[in-house]
């Protein structure tokens, strides 16, 4: 089998995810949530960056609700297209504080919310189309998360979340790609050994 390009891999994994049923997504997301809650890094975190699930991604609303009840601060990103960057905003009410963007993705109503400095983050929950066994990530191609993660001035624990069908042995990568600290699926938690040594 020939090696697939990033764009070919994107199409492949979008198709895989699109073939999942809503019930399957709900059940597997619930298992992933429990694994996230078991992470020491989650339990110690005061400020957590989440994302609003879109297009059959791992659901995250229940993570938000758990954080909110536990008194953990939750922030969500808004993509600023003119700057090609993400800005963070604190979310206290999922239904009131988020609205659909032009692409149908729930994002913060930024003009009525408090912006958050990335230096405040303790944990980032990262979405993706695919991840590999060395914790590298394949996104949608716009580069928002890549630029954001590489711009961080402090060491923040990063956890990718995905269904196990989104895991591949090795993704194509470039010199600027940054591996995450771990990947959480319904079947396993994959730890980045190199990043653990740095920590």
MOPE-V786019 format. One record per pair of residues at least 24 apart in sequence whose C-alpha atoms are under 10 Angstrom apart, sorted by the first residue. I is the first residue (numbers start at 0). GAP is how many residues later the second one is. If there is no record, write none. Layout:
i:I gap:GAP
i:I gap:GAP
//
This chain:
i:2 gap:168
i:2 gap:169
i:3 gap:167
i:3 gap:168
i:4 gap:166
i:4 gap:167
i:5 gap:132
i:5 gap:133
i:5 gap:134
i:5 gap:135
i:5 gap:165
i:5 gap:166
i:5 gap:167
i:6 gap:131
i:6 gap:132
i:6 gap:133
i:6 gap:134
i:8 gap:120
i:8 gap:121
i:8 gap:129
i:8 gap:162
i:8 gap:163
i:9 gap:118
i:9 gap:119
i:9 gap:120
i:9 gap:128
i:9 gap:129
i:9 gap:130
i:9 gap:131
i:10 gap:118
i:10 gap:129
i:11 gap:117
i:11 gap:118
i:11 gap:154
i:12 gap:115
i:12 gap:116
i:12 gap:117
i:12 gap:125
i:12 gap:152
i:12 gap:153
i:12 gap:154
i:13 gap:41
i:13 gap:42
i:13 gap:43
i:13 gap:115
i:13 gap:116
i:13 gap:126
i:13 gap:152
i:15 gap:40
i:15 gap:113
i:15 gap:149
i:15 gap:150
i:16 gap:38
i:16 gap:39
i:16 gap:40
i:16 gap:41
i:16 gap:112
i:16 gap:145
i:16 gap:146
i:16 gap:148
i:16 gap:149
i:17 gap:37
i:17 gap:38
i:17 gap:39
i:18 gap:37
i:19 gap:36
i:20 gap:35
i:21 gap:34
i:24 gap:31
i:24 gap:32
i:24 gap:33
i:24 gap:34
i:24 gap:138
i:25 gap:30
i:25 gap:32
i:25 gap:33
i:26 gap:32
i:26 gap:159
i:27 gap:30
i:27 gap:31
i:27 gap:134
i:27 gap:135
i:27 gap:136
i:27 gap:157
i:27 gap:158
i:27 gap:159
i:28 gap:28
i:28 gap:29
i:28 gap:30
i:28 gap:31
i:28 gap:33
i:28 gap:132
i:28 gap:133
i:28 gap:134
i:28 gap:156
i:28 gap:157
i:29 gap:28
i:29 gap:29
i:29 gap:30
i:29 gap:32
i:29 gap:33
i:29 gap:156
i:30 gap:153
i:30 gap:154
i:30 gap:155
i:30 gap:156
i:31 gap:26
i:31 gap:27
i:31 gap:28
i:31 gap:129
i:31 gap:130
i:31 gap:131
i:31 gap:152
i:31 gap:153
i:31 gap:154
i:31 gap:155
i:31 gap:156
i:31 gap:157
i:32 gap:25
i:32 gap:26
i:32 gap:27
i:32 gap:29
i:32 gap:30
i:32 gap:33
i:32 gap:128
i:32 gap:151
i:32 gap:152
i:32 gap:153
i:33 gap:29
i:33 gap:152
i:34 gap:149
i:34 gap:150
i:34 gap:151
i:34 gap:152
i:34 gap:153
i:34 gap:154
i:35 gap:27
i:35 gap:89
i:35 gap:123
i:35 gap:124
i:35 gap:125
i:35 gap:147
i:35 gap:148
i:35 gap:149
i:35 gap:153
i:36 gap:26
i:36 gap:29
i:36 gap:30
i:38 gap:120
i:38 gap:145
i:38 gap:150
i:40 gap:81
i:40 gap:82
i:40 gap:115
i:40 gap:116
i:40 gap:117
i:40 gap:118
i:41 gap:25
i:41 gap:30
i:41 gap:80
i:41 gap:81
i:41 gap:82
i:41 gap:83
i:41 gap:115
i:41 gap:117
i:42 gap:24
i:42 gap:27
i:42 gap:29
i:42 gap:80
i:43 gap:28
i:43 gap:78
i:43 gap:79
i:44 gap:27
i:44 gap:28
i:44 gap:76
i:44 gap:77
i:44 gap:78
i:44 gap:79
i:44 gap:112
i:45 gap:24
i:45 gap:25
i:45 gap:26
i:45 gap:27
i:45 gap:28
i:45 gap:74
i:45 gap:75
i:45 gap:76
i:45 gap:77
i:46 gap:24
i:46 gap:25
i:46 gap:26
i:46 gap:27
i:46 gap:28
i:46 gap:43
i:46 gap:69
i:46 gap:71
i:46 gap:72
i:46 gap:73
i:46 gap:74
i:46 gap:75
i:46 gap:76
i:46 gap:77
i:47 gap:24
i:47 gap:25
i:47 gap:26
i:47 gap:27
i:47 gap:28
i:47 gap:42
i:47 gap:72
i:47 gap:73
i:47 gap:74
i:47 gap:75
i:47 gap:76
i:47 gap:77
i:47 gap:108
i:47 gap:109
i:48 gap:24
i:48 gap:25
i:48 gap:26
i:48 gap:27
i:48 gap:28
i:48 gap:39
i:48 gap:40
i:48 gap:41
i:48 gap:42
i:48 gap:69
i:48 gap:71
i:48 gap:72
i:48 gap:73
i:48 gap:74
i:48 gap:75
i:48 gap:76
i:48 gap:77
i:48 gap:109
i:49 gap:24
i:49 gap:25
i:49 gap:26
i:49 gap:27
i:49 gap:38
i:49 gap:41
i:49 gap:73
i:49 gap:74
i:49 gap:75
i:49 gap:76
i:49 gap:77
i:50 gap:24
i:50 gap:25
i:50 gap:26
i:50 gap:27
i:50 gap:54
i:50 gap:55
i:50 gap:56
i:50 gap:73
i:50 gap:74
i:50 gap:75
i:50 gap:76
i:51 gap:24
i:51 gap:25
i:51 gap:42
i:51 gap:46
i:51 gap:48
i:51 gap:53
i:51 gap:54
i:51 gap:55
i:51 gap:56
i:51 gap:75
i:52 gap:52
i:52 gap:53
i:52 gap:74
i:53 gap:49
i:53 gap:50
i:53 gap:51
i:53 gap:52
i:53 gap:73
i:54 gap:49
i:54 gap:50
i:55 gap:107
i:56 gap:70
i:56 gap:71
i:56 gap:72
i:56 gap:104
i:56 gap:105
i:56 gap:106
i:57 gap:69
i:57 gap:70
i:57 gap:103
i:57 gap:104
i:57 gap:105
i:57 gap:127
i:57 gap:128
i:58 gap:102
i:58 gap:103
i:59 gap:65
i:59 gap:101
i:60 gap:33
i:63 gap:27
i:63 gap:28
i:63 gap:29
i:63 gap:30
i:64 gap:27
i:64 gap:28
i:64 gap:29
i:67 gap:24
i:67 gap:25
i:72 gap:47
i:72 gap:48
i:72 gap:49
i:73 gap:42
i:73 gap:47
i:73 gap:49
i:73 gap:50
i:74 gap:33
i:74 gap:39
i:74 gap:40
i:74 gap:41
i:74 gap:42
i:74 gap:43
i:74 gap:46
i:74 gap:49
i:75 gap:30
i:75 gap:31
i:75 gap:32
i:75 gap:39
i:75 gap:40
i:75 gap:48
i:75 gap:49
i:76 gap:29
i:76 gap:30
i:76 gap:31
i:76 gap:33
i:76 gap:38
i:76 gap:39
i:76 gap:67
i:76 gap:68
i:77 gap:27
i:77 gap:28
i:77 gap:29
i:77 gap:30
i:77 gap:31
i:77 gap:32
i:77 gap:66
i:78 gap:28
i:78 gap:29
i:78 gap:65
i:78 gap:66
i:79 gap:64
i:80 gap:61
i:80 gap:63
i:83 gap:58
i:83 gap:59
i:83 gap:60
i:83 gap:63
i:83 gap:64
i:84 gap:57
i:84 gap:58
i:84 gap:59
i:84 gap:60
i:84 gap:61
i:84 gap:62
i:84 gap:63
i:84 gap:66
i:85 gap:58
i:85 gap:59
i:85 gap:61
i:85 gap:62
i:86 gap:28
i:86 gap:29
i:86 gap:30
i:86 gap:31
i:86 gap:61
i:87 gap:25
i:87 gap:26
i:87 gap:27
i:87 gap:28
i:87 gap:29
i:87 gap:30
i:88 gap:24
i:88 gap:25
i:88 gap:26
i:88 gap:27
i:88 gap:28
i:88 gap:29
i:89 gap:24
i:89 gap:25
i:89 gap:26
i:90 gap:24
i:117 gap:30
i:117 gap:31
i:117 gap:33
i:117 gap:34
i:117 gap:35
i:117 gap:36
i:117 gap:38
i:118 gap:33
i:118 gap:34
i:118 gap:35
i:118 gap:36
i:118 gap:37
i:119 gap:34
i:119 gap:36
i:120 gap:31
i:120 gap:33
i:120 gap:34
i:120 gap:35
i:120 gap:36
i:121 gap:32
i:121 gap:33
i:121 gap:34
i:121 gap:35
i:121 gap:36
i:122 gap:32
i:122 gap:33
i:122 gap:34
i:122 gap:35
i:122 gap:36
i:123 gap:25
i:123 gap:32
i:123 gap:33
i:123 gap:34
i:123 gap:35
i:123 gap:36
i:123 gap:56
i:124 gap:32
i:124 gap:33
i:124 gap:34
i:124 gap:35
i:124 gap:36
i:124 gap:55
i:124 gap:57
i:124 gap:58
i:124 gap:59
i:125 gap:32
i:125 gap:33
i:125 gap:34
i:125 gap:35
i:125 gap:36
i:125 gap:54
i:125 gap:56
i:125 gap:57
i:126 gap:32
i:126 gap:33
i:126 gap:34
i:126 gap:35
i:126 gap:56
i:127 gap:32
i:127 gap:33
i:127 gap:34
i:127 gap:38
i:128 gap:32
i:128 gap:33
i:128 gap:34
i:128 gap:37
i:128 gap:38
i:129 gap:30
i:129 gap:31
i:129 gap:32
i:129 gap:33
i:129 gap:34
i:129 gap:35
i:129 gap:36
i:129 gap:37
i:129 gap:38
i:129 gap:40
i:129 gap:41
i:130 gap:29
i:130 gap:30
i:130 gap:31
i:130 gap:32
i:130 gap:33
i:130 gap:34
i:130 gap:35
i:130 gap:36
i:130 gap:37
i:130 gap:38
i:130 gap:39
i:130 gap:40
i:130 gap:48
i:130 gap:49
i:130 gap:51
i:130 gap:52
i:131 gap:34
i:131 gap:35
i:131 gap:36
i:131 gap:37
i:131 gap:38
i:131 gap:39
i:131 gap:40
i:131 gap:47
i:131 gap:51
i:131 gap:58
i:132 gap:34
i:132 gap:35
i:132 gap:36
i:132 gap:37
i:132 gap:38
i:132 gap:49
i:132 gap:50
i:132 gap:57
i:132 gap:58
i:132 gap:59
i:133 gap:34
i:133 gap:35
i:133 gap:36
i:133 gap:37
i:133 gap:45
i:133 gap:46
i:133 gap:47
i:133 gap:48
i:133 gap:49
i:133 gap:56
i:133 gap:57
i:133 gap:58
i:133 gap:59
i:133 gap:60
i:134 gap:24
i:134 gap:25
i:134 gap:32
i:134 gap:33
i:134 gap:34
i:134 gap:35
i:134 gap:36
i:134 gap:43
i:134 gap:44
i:134 gap:45
i:134 gap:46
i:134 gap:47
i:134 gap:48
i:134 gap:55
i:134 gap:56
i:134 gap:57
i:134 gap:58
i:134 gap:60
i:135 gap:24
i:135 gap:32
i:135 gap:34
i:135 gap:35
i:135 gap:36
i:135 gap:37
i:135 gap:41
i:135 gap:42
i:135 gap:43
i:135 gap:44
i:135 gap:45
i:135 gap:46
i:135 gap:47
i:135 gap:56
i:136 gap:30
i:136 gap:33
i:136 gap:34
i:136 gap:35
i:136 gap:36
i:136 gap:40
i:136 gap:41
i:136 gap:42
i:136 gap:43
i:136 gap:46
i:137 gap:28
i:137 gap:33
i:137 gap:34
i:137 gap:35
i:137 gap:39
i:145 gap:30
i:145 gap:31
i:145 gap:32
i:145 gap:33
i:146 gap:29
i:146 gap:30
i:146 gap:31
i:148 gap:28
i:148 gap:29
i:148 gap:30
i:148 gap:31
i:149 gap:26
i:149 gap:27
i:149 gap:28
i:154 gap:43
i:154 gap:44
i:155 gap:24
i:155 gap:25
i:155 gap:43
i:156 gap:24
i:156 gap:25
i:156 gap:38
i:156 gap:39
i:156 gap:42
i:157 gap:24
i:157 gap:25
i:158 gap:24
i:158 gap:25
i:158 gap:30
i:158 gap:31
i:158 gap:32
i:159 gap:24
i:159 gap:25
i:159 gap:29
i:159 gap:30
i:160 gap:24
i:160 gap:25
i:160 gap:28
i:161 gap:24
i:162 gap:24
i:162 gap:25
i:163 gap:24
//
